[in-house]
Every structure is written in C-alpha cells, then in structure tokens.
Amino acid sequence: MLPAVVFSTENMHMTLTNHTFSCIILLRKNLMRRTGSPDFRHCSGKCAMKPKIAAVVGPTASGKTALSIALAKQFDGEIISCDSMQIYRGMDIGTAKPTPDEMCGIPHHMIDILEPSESFSAAEYAPRAKSAVADILSRGKLPIFCGGTGLYLDAVLTDNDYADVETDPELRAALLADADRDGPHALWERLRAVDPHAAAATHENNVKRVARALEIYLASGITKTEWDAKSRLREPPYDAVILALDWEREELYRRIDLRVDGMMEAGLPDEVRTLLESGRLTRNSSAAQAIGYKEFIDYFDGHITLAEAADQIKLASRRYAKRQLTWFRRNPAVNWIKPDGNFEVIVNIASKLLT
C-alpha cells in the first residue's frame, strides 16, 4: 500500500493519496502504451507521430506549479516556464517563481534569462521555448509547459504568422508617444475600435502589447485576431495535452489573497526596493508593469500606503485571473480539471487523448 504524500508549496496544497498515485501510474501506462516506451522523442523516418508535450495553464494562484512538478516527477519530465515575468532575474517573490526546494530537482527552462530592464515578447519567447522543447525531447523526456501567459503558449503551439510582421520603429514610437500624451486608455480604445477581441484580452496599462497589436494591424491591414485565426488553421507542430485547474471563483480569490499575504511576509517590498535601488528595475520598463512591482513602485514613490499596496495587488491579481480565465476558456483544447483532491479526472482526459 502506497503511503499518502502531501505536496505543499505557496502555489498549491495537494494531498496525493493511494488512489492518486494509482491514477498517475495509470496515466503513465497509457502514455507508454501510446508511445511504446517512456521516450517522448520525435520519431524519425516515415513516422507521422508528432512530438508529445504537456502544458499546465490557468489563472494565477490556481496551483500550476505544484501540479506540473508532480507530473514531471512521474513522467520524467522537465518544465518550461510560460510566464512573461518569471523570465526576469531577481523578480522572484512577486512572480511566485518556484524556489529550488519547490522545484524538487526538476530542471526548469525559460526562468531567469533576462534582466528586468530588458524587454521581451511572445515572438522572442517562441523560438527559445521551442529550442528547449527540442532539447528535452532529444533526451527522451517530456516537455511540460507551466504558466499563465496564454499569448506565449499560443506563440509556441500555433506558429503565429504575425510574428513575421516587420517591426516599424517609427510607427511603434508614434503609438507610444500617443499613449504618453493621451494616456494608455486612449490607445487601448483605438485598438478596441479595430480589434475588439485583442483589446479584451489585453490590459490597457500594457501599453507595449496594445501598441504591438495596433502596429500589426496598421502595418499589415490584418488584425492580430485574424492572424491568430489563420495560424490555428495550420497543423500544430506538437501533440499537446493542455490541462488547467478549475477552481470556484470565490475559492480562487481566497487563494489569491493568501498568496499575496505570503508574498508580503516573504519580503516582496524589500525585493522591489532592492531592484529599484540597484537600477535593475526601471520605472519605464515592461517588468515594472508586473503585478506586485507596479504597486510597490507607487508605494516607494509615496503615492500609496503599504496596506493600500497590498490591497491593490490583490485586486489587480483578481482582475488578471479573470482575463486569464477568459483567454484559456476560449481554447477548446484546454482540459479543465476540478481540483477535488485526486487526479482521476486527469486520467480520464489523458486516456482519451493518448489511446
């Protein structure tokens, strides 16, 4: 009889019972039956089987990290972060970056690859993530994406054509200047007028992403949403199993509040202060717009109190979670799992996809 094991991280508290372990073992057997071995490398010759990958996605504080690590342990996998802010070195607490203890020895990719002063986009993320996938597959392991930045995952899975739309520095500068002069909301309204779906999926304060979506339309005459639809008509490069944990809204909000409280206790204010004082994080950088950092910049600038900063982080996190849910729910490939204490539903989903 296998003993019960408790996985406990700031991201998720999950008890793996005897039944849970049986479910995971069955999932592993299903995968081996499909591939003939636990080797996830792309087959050669005339074999048409696509390389298999997994992804654990969903809203902030839903438990993606704990689930992805549990699966990586069982399937000899490695994790590729799909979080637009965990790429930055030194931004650890506020991005809920997994600690070495939480990683449990599982290799993680696409974490700590840039300084917070540097910018990064989905078009830059995709080739580097695909390189990590190829590396992991070449060693017979399972690539597991983990994160809530849906745009990044889409860039990997759909080969978005708009990544090839040439950047126009003058047009981009003009759009950003408009945002500086008229405010972010005015620029976002311009995007909403031509591409309401892209606007709905993009926060108005994410000026660079709003400007990029407008730039795509102005440079090509085709909206980003239309580019996305065109890309999805192509054969995807991977056989991807996408999972997400589906918490009740109030429970998700409770988890968000607990996470923010934990971040405060872990030293988030000091982390932001250190990054600002060292010059690694600048007020006009993309990273400065990250939830948990933007609010503390306002705090250190004397605009809000410490308690107000914490409350604003909780509110911003809830709003972000709603946008993430909207993004992932529009993707029919996502398998939503009710976190009821065991992995039985994961086994059922995997059986349909892998047999």
N, C-alpha and C positions, 0 to 999 in steps of 0.2 A: 504494500500500500504506500503510495507516494505521500509525503507529508505536505501540508498546506504551506505555501510560501507567501509572504507579504512583500510586494513591491511598493516602496514608499519614496516618492520624490515630491518636490514642491509642485510638480505639474499634475500628479495623479497619485491617488492611493488606491491600490488594486490588490485584492487578495486572490491568489491563484490556488484554487482548491484541487483536490484529486481529480474532480470532473474536468476542471480547466486544463490540467496537464494532459488528460486523455484527449481533450479536444485538440490541443496543439499537436499532440503526437499524430492524431488522425489527419490533421491538416498537412503535416509533414509527409505522411504516407501518400496522401492524394497527390502532392506535388511530385514526389518521387515516381509515382505510377505514371504521371503525365510525361515526365522527362526521362524516365528510365534510370535516373540516378539523381543524387542531390546536387548535380553540377548544372549551374544556370548559364553556362557559356553559350553564346550563339553557335548553333550548329553550322558546319561547313558543307561544302558540296552543294547538292541539289535540295537539301533540306529546307523547307519553307517556313519552319518554325521561327517565330520572332523571339528575340531575347526577352526573357521574362523579368519584369521589375514589379516592385510593390510601392505603394505610397500611402502614408498615413497623414491625412489632411483634416481640416476643420477649423473651428473658431479658436481663438486664444483661450488658454486655461482649460481646454477640453481633455487633456491627458495624452496628447500625441506623442510626447517624448517617452513616457513610460511604456506605452503600447508598442512603439517602434523598437525600443530596446528589447522588450520581451520577445518580439517576433524575430529580431536579429539573432538573439541567443539561440532560439530554436531552429532557425533555418540557415545558420552560418552566414548571416548577412552583414552588410556594412551600411551605414546610414549616410545619406546625402541631405544636408540641411536645405530646406526650401523656405528659408526665412530671410527677407530682404534686409534685416538688421543684424542677424547673427553673423553676417559676413564680416562685421567690424570688430577689430581687436579692441579690447578694453571695455566694450559695451556688453557686459556680462549679466549683471543683475537685472537691469531693466528690460533685457530681451529674453529673460528666462533661458539663457544659454545653459545647456546641461553641464554640470560640473564633472570633473574626472571621475568622482565616485558614482555619479548617476550614469555615466557612460558605460560602467561595468566592463571596461576593456574593449568595448565595441568601437572599431575605427569610425570616425566621423569625418565627413568631407564637406567642403564649402562653408567652413566655420573659421573665423579669424584670418581672413585672406586679405583684408584691406584696412587702411587707417580710416577713422571716422571722417576725416577731411576729404576723402575721395568719394567720387560719385560712382554709381553702378546702376545698370539697367537689366531688364529681362533679356535684351538682345545680347548683353555681355555674359549674363548668367548661363544661358542655354549651352553654348559650346563648352564651357568649363564643366558644367554638370554632366554633359554627355561624355566628356573625356573621363570623368570619374566613373560613370556607368561602365564604359568600355574597360577601364582598369579593373573594376570589381568583377565583372563578368569573366575577364581573362584569367582570373584566379579561382574561377569556379564558385563564386559566392553570389548571393542575392543582393542586388542594389535595392535599398529601401529609402525612398524619399520621405522626409518628415518636415512638415511646416505648414504654415497657413497663408503663404503668399501665393495665391492661385495663379497670378499672372506669370510667375516664374515657372511653375509646373506646366502650365499651358504652353509656354515657350519651348519646353523640352518635348512635350508629347505631341504637339501639333505642327512644329516647324513653321511658326507664323511667318507669312510672307512679308508682313510689314517691317520685319527686322531688316529687310533688304532696301527699304525706302531710305534713300540717302538723307543724312542729316544736313540741314541747311543752317549753318551757324548764324547767318543774318536773320533768317526767319525766326529761329529759336530766340535770339537776343531780343528781337522786336516783341515777341509774345511775352517774354519775361519782363521786359520793360513796361508793357501794358499792365501786367499784374502788379508791378511795383507802383505804378501811377494810379490805377483804378481799383486795386485790391484783388485778392485771389478769387473772390466770389464772382466778380465781373468776367474774369477769364473763364471760370467754370461755366457760367451762363452761356458764353459763346460756344463752348463745347456741347452743352446740352441742346443748343439750337440745331446743331448739325449731326450730333451722335448721342442721343439721349441715353442709350444703353451704356456706352463707355462712361458718360458722366455719372450715371447712377452707381457705377462700380468704382468710382474714383473720388476720394475725398477732396473737397475744394481747396484745402490747405496743402495738398500735394501738388504744388504748382508745377514742378518739373514734369510730373506724369500727365497733368492736364495739358501742359504745353506740348508734350510729345504727341498726345492723341490729336491735338489740333494740327500740329505740324504734319502728321501722317496724312490727314485729310487735305490740307492746303497744298501739300507737295504732290499728292497722287490723284486727288479728286475722288478718292475712295475712303470711306470711314474706317476706323480701326475695327469696328464691329463687323463690317463687311469683309475686311481682311481675315478676321477670325473665322467667320463662317466659311470662307473659301478654303482656309487652311484645314478645317475639320473635314472637308470632303476628301482630302488625301488620305492614303493609307498611313496609319500611325506607325512610327518606327519601332515601337515596343508593344509587347503583350503586357499591359499594365493592369494590375489589380489595385483599385483605389478604395481605401477604407476611411471612414470618418465616424467619430463617436457622437451620438445624437442625444445630448442632454436636454432635459426640460429647461425652458428658458430661465425660470427662477433659480434652478439649481446651478446653471451655468453662471448666472450673475453672482450667486453666492461664492462660487469657486473663484471668480474674477476678484471679488473683494478680498477673499482670503489670500490670494496670490499677491495683490498689491500690498496688503498688510505685511506679508512675509518679505517682500522686497524692501519695504521701509526698514524693517528690523534687520535685514541683511546688509544695509548700508547703501541703498541707492542714492541718497543725497550726496554722500561722500564720493561715490563713483562719478557722478556728474560733475561735482566740483573739481575733482582731480583731472578729468578730461578737459574741462574748460581752462583750468589754470595752466595745464601743460601745453595748451594750444592744439591738442589733437582733435578736439571737437570745437568747431567754429559755429557761430550763430547762424551763418548763411549756408551751411552745408546741408545736404539731404538728410544726413543722420540726425541733425538737430531737430528734425520734424518727428522723430520717433516718439511714440507714446512713452512717457516716463522721463524723457530727456527734455522735450519741449517745455513741459510744465515746470521742471526744476530750473531751467534757464530763466523762466519768468519769475520763479521764486528768488533766485540769486540776483536778479535784476531789481528786486524789491517791489514787484507788481502784485504778488500774492503771498499769503502766509503759507507756512509748512502744511498746516491742516488743509488749506484750500488746494495746495498742490496735490496732496494725496487724493482728495475728493475728485479733482479734475482728472487724475489718472484713471480712477475707477470709472468715471463717466465716459471718458474717451475710449477706454477698453471695451465697455459695453457697446458703444456705437460701432467700434471696429469689429466686434464679434458679429453684430447684425449684418455688416457689409460682407464679412467672410461667409456667413451662412447664405446670404443672397447669391454670392459668387458660386459657391460649391453646389448649392441646390439646383442651379440651372444646368449642371453637368449630370446627365443621366448615367454616366459611368461610375459615379460615386456610390458605394455601398454603405448606407447609413446603419450604424450599429447602436442599438440601445444598450448602454453600459449597465447590465443587470447583474454583474458580478462574475460572469463566466464568458468563455469565448465560443459558446455553442453556435451563436449566430454567425460568427466568423467562419466556422467550419462549414456551415450550410452554404454560405456565399462562395467560399473557396471551392467547394465540391462542384458547384455549377460552372465555375469559371475554369477549373483546372482539369476536369474529366472530359 
